[in-house]
Amino acid sequence: MRQEISRQIIHISGILFVILAHVVGEIIIAYFFMASIFLLLYSEYVRLEQRRINKVIDYMESKVRGIATGMERKYVKRPFMGAFWFYMGCGITFLIFPFNIATVACIILSISDALSTLVGIKFGKHKILKNKSVEGTLAFIISGVAVTIFLIDIWIAIPAVLIGAAAEMIPDIKGLKKLKKNHILDDNYLIPILSAIVMYILFFTI
């Protein structure tokens, strides 16, 4: 549980990038993509265990890796892919959708996804899927609506959060688990993109 708390605190800290977006403007898209590319390359480096050249760099990298991999779930074979999809998902969302919609979508990802995981692990008694519970899903919905109603109309916020909660479950559907295991299907990009699509449609229909 302590390991998961550390992971989700880092997950929530992703909201700092959303705040940064309102300071630096559209260049935030480049930051998101650069962060995701770095994480992808580093994940591949760790996976392949390439030969080290410089002992000082090796020592520093091993310390950073030790801390980072210590926060990964034990069953994850390729580390940092969740973080990769987090930044890639946010980058794509900011690239495609209007700034206000992308902001809300990425806040839902940063806060609601993290809280649903923590609540689900601690209090999840009633299972929807193997790794998803009623309690965790309710935490996602309540926290998502509580945050987003200050940013957008409540009748847009509620459907967007509900779709986000559904998107979180998609990778855990039995027939899709292989895609999740191979890091092809990940809620870190499904949540912001699908939530943003719903908001975009509703903005022009309500």
Secondary structure as GFF3:
##gff-version 3
##sequence-region A 1 206
A	DSSP	alpha_helix	2	12	.	.	.	ID=ss1
A	DSSP	alpha_helix	15	24	.	.	.	ID=ss2
A	DSSP	three_ten_helix	25	27	.	.	.	ID=ss3
A	DSSP	alpha_helix	28	48	.	.	.	ID=ss4
A	DSSP	alpha_helix	55	70	.	.	.	ID=ss5
A	DSSP	alpha_helix	81	96	.	.	.	ID=ss6
A	DSSP	alpha_helix	99	107	.	.	.	ID=ss7
A	DSSP	pi_helix	108	112	.	.	.	ID=ss8
A	DSSP	alpha_helix	113	123	.	.	.	ID=ss9
A	DSSP	beta_strand	127	129	.	.	.	ID=ss10
A	DSSP	beta_strand	132	133	.	.	.	ID=ss11
A	DSSP	alpha_helix	134	148	.	.	.	ID=ss12
A	DSSP	alpha_helix	154	169	.	.	.	ID=ss13
A	DSSP	three_ten_helix	170	172	.	.	.	ID=ss14
A	DSSP	three_ten_helix	174	176	.	.	.	ID=ss15
A	DSSP	alpha_helix	177	181	.	.	.	ID=ss16
A	DSSP	alpha_helix	187	203	.	.	.	ID=ss17
###
